[in-house]
Amino acid sequence: MTMLPRRRIGWCVFLGLCLLAISAAAWSPADPAQGSRRLLVTSSLGATSAILFVLDEDSAILSAYEAIPGKEESGGLRLLGARKIEQDLLLTRYHDLSEYSYTQLKESYEKSGVGEDK
């Protein structure tokens, strides 16, 4: 029997935690009529950890988790933050550094007739 290198064990634990997080986020309620829509997005966070964003469309809650490879003492899944973003989605501008605002673009499109059904 050969021993796996420590780094490979860490990555196995990391991948297992990611799969666990995805399966937990993709869990659907007992009544399919209720529905459960979740969007999952992953990204690496440095060389040794990853981040998982979960957006629950039904409740408009965004959560972020960090998956850290390693043994029980050093690795795991950690909740970074959660927020109900219902009101955030109503904003048309907040810290927007774009050249034109949403209102300016909308007025420009309306004047030029772009997007109208002909």
C-alpha positions in Angstrom: 0.0 0.0 0.0 1.4 3.4 -1.0 0.9 6.6 0.9 -0.5 9.6 -0.9 1.6 12.8 -0.7 0.3 15.3 1.8 -0.5 17.8 -0.9 -2.6 15.3 -2.8 -4.5 14.4 0.4 -5.2 18.1 0.9 -6.5 18.5 -2.6 -8.7 15.4 -2.2 -10.2 16.9 1.0 -10.6 20.2 -0.8 -12.4 18.7 -3.8 -14.6 16.7 -1.4 -15.6 19.8 0.5 -16.4 21.5 -2.8 -18.6 18.6 -3.9 -20.3 18.7 -0.5 -21.0 22.4 -0.8 -22.4 22.0 -4.3 -24.6 19.1 -3.3 -25.9 21.0 -0.3 -26.6 24.1 -2.4 -28.3 22.1 -5.1 -30.6 20.4 -2.6 -34.2 20.8 -3.6 -37.3 20.8 -1.3 -39.5 17.7 -0.9 -42.3 19.5 -2.8 -41.0 20.1 -6.3 -43.9 22.6 -6.9 -42.1 25.0 -4.5 -39.0 25.0 -6.7 -35.5 25.9 -5.6 -33.3 27.9 -7.9 -29.7 28.4 -6.9 -26.8 29.7 -8.9 -23.3 28.4 -8.0 -20.1 30.1 -9.0 -16.6 29.0 -8.0 -13.2 30.8 -8.3 -9.7 30.2 -7.1 -8.6 32.4 -4.2 -4.8 32.3 -4.3 -2.9 29.1 -4.8 -4.4 27.1 -1.9 -8.0 27.9 -1.5 -11.2 28.5 -3.5 -14.3 30.6 -3.1 -17.9 29.4 -3.7 -20.7 31.9 -4.3 -24.2 30.7 -3.9 -27.1 32.9 -5.0 -30.6 31.7 -4.0 -32.8 33.3 -6.5 -36.0 32.6 -4.6 -35.0 34.4 -1.4 -32.4 36.8 -3.1 -29.7 35.7 -0.6 -26.1 35.7 -1.7 -23.6 33.7 0.3 -19.8 33.3 0.0 -17.8 30.4 1.3 -14.0 29.7 1.3 -12.9 26.1 0.8 -9.4 25.5 2.3 -7.6 22.2 1.7 -6.0 20.4 4.5 -6.7 18.2 7.5 -9.5 18.8 10.0 -7.4 21.3 12.0 -6.3 23.4 9.0 -8.8 22.8 6.2 -12.5 23.1 5.8 -15.3 25.2 4.5 -15.8 28.6 6.0 -18.7 31.0 5.6 -17.3 34.4 4.5 -20.5 36.3 4.4 -24.2 36.3 3.5 -26.6 39.1 2.5 -30.1 39.5 1.3 -29.7 41.4 -1.9 -33.3 42.1 -2.8 -32.9 45.9 -2.4 -29.4 45.9 -4.0 -31.0 44.6 -7.2 -33.2 47.7 -7.4 -30.2 50.0 -7.6 -29.4 51.5 -11.1 -26.1 53.1 -9.9 -23.8 52.6 -7.0 -20.0 53.1 -7.2 -20.5 53.0 -11.0 -17.4 54.3 -12.7 -18.9 54.0 -16.2 -18.6 56.8 -18.6 -22.4 57.1 -19.0 -25.0 56.4 -16.4 -27.9 54.0 -16.9 -30.3 57.0 -17.3 -28.1 58.7 -19.9 -27.9 55.5 -21.9 -31.6 54.8 -21.7 -32.4 58.4 -22.9 -29.9 58.1 -25.7 -31.4 54.7 -26.9 -34.9 56.1 -26.7 -34.0 59.1 -28.8 -32.2 57.0 -31.5 -34.9 54.3 -31.5 -32.5 51.5 -30.8 -34.2 48.4 -29.4 -37.7 49.3 -30.7 -39.8 46.7 -32.5 -40.3 47.7 -36.1 
